[in-house]
Amino acid sequence: MSKVEPREASPDEPEPSEPAAPGPPYATGHGTSPGAPAPGGVPPGPVATGTRTGGPPAGPGRRPSPVRRREAWVGLAFVAPMLALFLVFRFGPTLGAAFLSLTDYRLSGEWDFIGAGNYTRLLQDDLFWESLGVTALYTALYVPMTVLLALGTAVLLHRTLWLRGFFRGLFFLPYVTSIVLAAVIWKWIYEVEDGLLNSALGALGAGPVDFLGDESLVLPSIAAASAWKGFGYSMLILLAGLQSIPREVAEAATIDGASAWQRFRWVTLPLLRPVLFFVLVIEAIQAFQVFDAMYVMTAGGPVRASYSLVYFLYDAGFKFFDFGYASAVGLVLFLVVLVFSLIQRRLIGREED
């Protein structure tokens, strides 16, 4: 095997130049990319990437530290009691009602599985459709009335600085009042003979009005009483939403020449949309579940003009002891509320792109 002899330099060839001094390790100019060898063959220094050099690799596969695992277990321990209550008293009864709706359950404890028989019977029951129509009409009256009252009161409290806390508590007081007590008070107010409202109408020379005995007036009358009872909760939520809106936005609109109504329509309402959507959903759920006010004030009358869907469920379960049929009514009510909430989400709660 021959040895390679070193080649002699030709006199015509230029002498090799000195190697260039290595540049700074982070220099990326002159076409040099980070991580490429610097001129002269000197490897670059560590490039700053926002992570700690020499430590364990970060990424989705990295196991959490013992401290984080302990914090997660502590948080789960705090949540566990409420989660157990939800599973036992909310999720469990829902599953039980769904099973009962597929059976013919009798008061003696005996039951027969009948599948969709209760739902088929429900679709053919005229009283069910009548009560559903009454509930839908009541919801159409109660929800706008309550939301407008709560929104107007919240706007007034937001602009009022004098005795704001006093008026806030005063308007919230009906909400913490018992619904039965409120219904009894409003039943006296609507009385034909010696009711407060008819006495005021009589002083003005108007004849007495049978608010709870007239089929066309009973639902608006109950809706007005329920709106007075329940608007305080929505008022506080809307007031909190108004206070979270930056004041600079309204000031900028004022500088641009916007009137008070234009600021409310084009500035306040769009920023209040998520809160308004939440209020509409909870008030709609409250309206679909109306029972107490109708039971105390009218007992479903006159001629079932105030016979709601929950009233129908109450009669089926606790008057005729048809628990399977009542459970089917409850599941249908749940689906109706769910669909109505999704429609509201589509029309009102959707965020703009």
ZIDA-V851536 format. One record per residue. RES is the residue in three letters. SS is DSSP state (h for helix, s for strand, l for the rest). NEAR is the number of other C-alpha atoms within 10 Angstrom. Layout:
RES|SS|NEAR ; RES|SS|NEAR
//
This chain:
MET|l|3 ; SER|l|4 ; LYS|l|5 ; VAL|l|6 ; GLU|l|6 ; PRO|l|6 ; ARG|l|6 ; GLU|l|6 ; ALA|l|9 ; SER|l|8 ; PRO|l|7 ; ASP|l|6 ; GLU|l|7 ; PRO|l|8 ; GLU|l|9 ; PRO|l|6 ; SER|l|6 ; GLU|l|7 ; PRO|l|9 ; ALA|l|10 ; ALA|l|11 ; PRO|l|14 ; GLY|l|13 ; PRO|l|12 ; PRO|l|17 ; TYR|l|16 ; ALA|l|14 ; THR|l|14 ; GLY|l|8 ; HIS|l|6 ; GLY|l|7 ; THR|l|13 ; SER|l|12 ; PRO|l|17 ; GLY|l|14 ; ALA|l|13 ; PRO|l|15 ; ALA|l|22 ; PRO|l|15 ; GLY|l|12 ; GLY|l|12 ; VAL|l|14 ; PRO|l|13 ; PRO|l|18 ; GLY|l|14 ; PRO|l|11 ; VAL|l|11 ; ALA|l|10 ; THR|l|7 ; GLY|l|6 ; THR|l|10 ; ARG|l|10 ; THR|l|11 ; GLY|l|6 ; GLY|l|7 ; PRO|l|9 ; PRO|l|11 ; ALA|l|10 ; GLY|l|7 ; PRO|l|7 ; GLY|l|7 ; ARG|l|9 ; ARG|l|10 ; PRO|l|10 ; SER|l|8 ; PRO|h|9 ; VAL|h|8 ; ARG|h|11 ; ARG|h|12 ; ARG|h|12 ; GLU|h|11 ; ALA|h|11 ; TRP|h|11 ; VAL|h|12 ; GLY|h|11 ; LEU|h|12 ; ALA|h|12 ; PHE|h|10 ; VAL|h|11 ; ALA|h|12 ; PRO|h|11 ; MET|h|11 ; LEU|h|14 ; ALA|h|12 ; LEU|h|12 ; PHE|h|12 ; LEU|h|13 ; VAL|h|12 ; PHE|h|11 ; ARG|h|12 ; PHE|h|12 ; GLY|h|13 ; PRO|h|12 ; THR|h|17 ; LEU|h|11 ; GLY|h|11 ; ALA|h|19 ; ALA|h|16 ; PHE|h|15 ; LEU|h|23 ; SER|l|26 ; LEU|l|21 ; THR|s|23 ; ASP|s|18 ; TYR|s|20 ; ARG|l|13 ; LEU|l|11 ; SER|l|6 ; GLY|l|6 ; GLU|l|9 ; TRP|s|14 ; ASP|s|12 ; PHE|s|14 ; ILE|l|14 ; GLY|l|14 ; ALA|l|13 ; GLY|h|16 ; ASN|h|21 ; TYR|h|19 ; THR|h|11 ; ARG|h|12 ; LEU|h|18 ; LEU|h|11 ; GLN|l|11 ; ASP|l|11 ; ASP|h|10 ; LEU|h|15 ; PHE|h|19 ; TRP|h|14 ; GLU|h|18 ; SER|h|22 ; LEU|h|20 ; GLY|h|16 ; VAL|h|20 ; THR|h|24 ; ALA|h|17 ; LEU|h|18 ; TYR|h|21 ; THR|h|22 ; ALA|h|15 ; LEU|h|19 ; TYR|h|25 ; VAL|h|24 ; PRO|h|15 ; MET|h|18 ; THR|h|25 ; VAL|h|21 ; LEU|h|15 ; LEU|h|17 ; ALA|h|26 ; LEU|h|21 ; GLY|h|15 ; THR|h|21 ; ALA|h|25 ; VAL|h|16 ; LEU|h|13 ; LEU|h|20 ; HIS|h|15 ; ARG|h|11 ; THR|l|11 ; LEU|l|9 ; TRP|l|9 ; LEU|l|9 ; ARG|h|14 ; GLY|h|10 ; PHE|h|10 ; PHE|h|14 ; ARG|h|17 ; GLY|h|12 ; LEU|h|11 ; PHE|h|20 ; PHE|h|20 ; LEU|h|14 ; PRO|h|19 ; TYR|h|18 ; VAL|h|11 ; THR|l|12 ; SER|l|11 ; ILE|h|18 ; VAL|h|14 ; LEU|h|12 ; ALA|h|19 ; ALA|h|22 ; VAL|h|15 ; ILE|h|14 ; TRP|h|22 ; LYS|h|22 ; TRP|h|15 ; ILE|h|17 ; TYR|l|25 ; GLU|l|19 ; VAL|l|19 ; GLU|l|12 ; ASP|l|12 ; GLY|l|17 ; LEU|h|16 ; LEU|h|18 ; ASN|h|21 ; SER|h|19 ; ALA|h|12 ; LEU|h|14 ; GLY|h|13 ; ALA|h|10 ; LEU|l|9 ; GLY|l|9 ; ALA|l|11 ; GLY|l|12 ; PRO|l|18 ; VAL|l|17 ; ASP|l|15 ; PHE|l|21 ; LEU|l|23 ; GLY|l|17 ; ASP|l|15 ; GLU|l|16 ; SER|l|12 ; LEU|l|14 ; VAL|h|23 ; LEU|h|24 ; PRO|h|19 ; SER|h|19 ; ILE|h|25 ; ALA|h|24 ; ALA|h|16 ; ALA|h|21 ; SER|h|27 ; ALA|h|25 ; TRP|h|20 ; LYS|h|22 ; GLY|h|23 ; PHE|h|25 ; GLY|h|25 ; TYR|h|19 ; SER|h|27 ; MET|h|26 ; LEU|h|20 ; ILE|h|17 ; LEU|h|25 ; LEU|h|22 ; ALA|h|15 ; GLY|h|18 ; LEU|h|22 ; GLN|h|13 ; SER|l|11 ; ILE|l|14 ; PRO|l|11 ; ARG|h|10 ; GLU|h|9 ; VAL|h|12 ; ALA|h|18 ; GLU|h|13 ; ALA|h|12 ; ALA|h|16 ; THR|h|14 ; ILE|h|9 ; ASP|l|9 ; GLY|l|11 ; ALA|l|16 ; SER|l|12 ; ALA|h|11 ; TRP|h|10 ; GLN|h|13 ; ARG|h|18 ; PHE|h|16 ; ARG|h|11 ; TRP|h|13 ; VAL|h|16 ; THR|h|18 ; LEU|h|14 ; PRO|h|13 ; LEU|h|16 ; LEU|l|17 ; ARG|h|16 ; PRO|h|16 ; VAL|h|18 ; LEU|h|20 ; PHE|h|18 ; PHE|h|19 ; VAL|h|22 ; LEU|h|21 ; VAL|h|20 ; ILE|h|13 ; GLU|h|23 ; ALA|h|21 ; ILE|h|19 ; GLN|h|17 ; ALA|h|24 ; PHE|h|23 ; GLN|l|18 ; VAL|l|20 ; PHE|l|22 ; ASP|h|15 ; ALA|h|23 ; MET|h|21 ; TYR|h|17 ; VAL|h|16 ; MET|h|22 ; THR|l|19 ; ALA|l|15 ; GLY|l|20 ; GLY|l|17 ; PRO|l|15 ; VAL|l|10 ; ARG|l|15 ; ALA|l|21 ; SER|l|28 ; TYR|l|27 ; SER|l|28 ; LEU|h|27 ; VAL|h|21 ; TYR|h|21 ; PHE|h|21 ; LEU|h|23 ; TYR|h|19 ; ASP|h|14 ; ALA|h|18 ; GLY|h|18 ; PHE|h|11 ; LYS|h|10 ; PHE|l|12 ; PHE|l|15 ; ASP|l|18 ; PHE|h|22 ; GLY|h|28 ; TYR|h|24 ; ALA|h|25 ; SER|h|26 ; ALA|h|26 ; VAL|h|25 ; GLY|h|21 ; LEU|h|16 ; VAL|h|15 ; LEU|h|19 ; PHE|h|16 ; LEU|h|12 ; VAL|h|15 ; VAL|h|19 ; LEU|h|14 ; VAL|h|12 ; PHE|h|15 ; SER|h|20 ; LEU|h|14 ; ILE|h|12 ; GLN|h|17 ; ARG|h|17 ; ARG|h|11 ; LEU|h|11 ; ILE|h|15 ; GLY|h|19 ; ARG|l|12 ; GLU|l|11 ; GLU|l|5 ; ASP|l|3
//
